[in-house]
Amino acid sequence: MVFGSGVPTVGVDALNDSDFLVDVREDDEWQAGHAPHALHIPMSEFVARYGELTEAAPQDGKVNVICRSGGRSAQVTMYLVQQGIDAVNVAGGMESWHAVGRPVVDDKGQPGFVV
């Protein structure tokens, strides 16, 4: 699905547990609660840490980008698309993730929350 802004987007309900997910929220947000298997690269460090994404991402798979509500992840998604990466923005971000009952854990693996 593509919204009017031209950012390729996917709904939380369309994601599987095995889909690659990169969380671009800042450290305090990540520590409070995140998807259990997400890769964390804050938007503020994204360009400098881009290599971590290319090493971790599946070669033939889609990169699903998530933040709190979808704004920052939309910006990162557009950057990745410009780099030739098959990336999509997760609509509604972690707020939607949590709202549909997907697991959220803190930085110690305990139940977390979205800030």
N, C-alpha and C positions, 0 to 999 in steps of 0.2 A: 504494500500500500504506500502511496506517496501523497502527502498533503500538499496544499497549495504552495507552501514555501519551497517545495522541491526536495525536501529532506526525506529520504526513504525511511519509512516508519513501520514498526511492528507492534502489535498489541501484546501485553503480558500474557494473555490467554493463548497466544499462538506459540509461545516458547516452551521447549522441552527442557527437562533437567540437564540433559547432555549438551544443550546449546552453549556456545562460548559467549561469555558475558564479561564486559569490562565496565567497571564502576569508576566514573570520573569525578566523584564527589571528593571533598577535602577530608583530611585525616580524621577530624573530630566526628564528621558525619559517618564515615566508614566504621570507626571504632564503636559507635553507638549501635549500628545495625546495618548488615549488608546481606546480600544473597550468599549462601554458603560456599559456592564454588567460583565466585566472581574473581577476576583479576582486578586489583586496585591500582589505578594510575590517576592521581588527581589532575583535573584539567589544568591547574596552574603549573604542573610539571610535565604535561603531556608531550610536548614537542621534544624536550630533553630526554624523556624516557621512552620515546617511540620504539626503540629497539626491543624493549621488553615485550611490547605488544606483538611485534613481528615474530619474535622467538616463540611466544606462547600460543599465538592464534593458529588454528588449524589451517593448513595450506589451501584446502579446497572448501573451507566452510565460511559461513557468514560470521561477522563480528557484530554482536548486539551491544549497543552502547547505552548505559543507564546512568542517571543522576537522581536527584530528589524528585523533580517534577517533569523533566524533559527538555528544559532550556539549554543547559550546558551540554547535555549529551547530543542535542541537535547540532550544536556548533562543532563538537568533536567528530560527529558522524560526517558532516560535510568536509571536514579536513581529511578524514580517512578516505572518503570517496575520491577526493582530489588526488590522493596518493595512489589510487588504483585499488584500494581495499574494498571488498564487498561488505559494506557496513550498513547497519540500520539503527535508527533511534528507537528506543523502547518508549512508546507513548505513555505518558503519565508517570514515568520513572518509578522510583522505589515506593512512592506513595500508592501507585496503582498495584505494584507488586505485593505490598503488604495488604492492601484492601481486598485482594482476591484470595488471600490466605496463603500466599507463598511463604516459605520459611525465611526468617530474618534472624541472623546471629550476630553477636557482638565479637570483638576482637579476641575473646577467649573461647569462642565457640558456644557460648550460652545464648539463650533467647535474647534477641536484641529488639531495638525499636528504631523507627525512622525519624530523624531530626531534620 
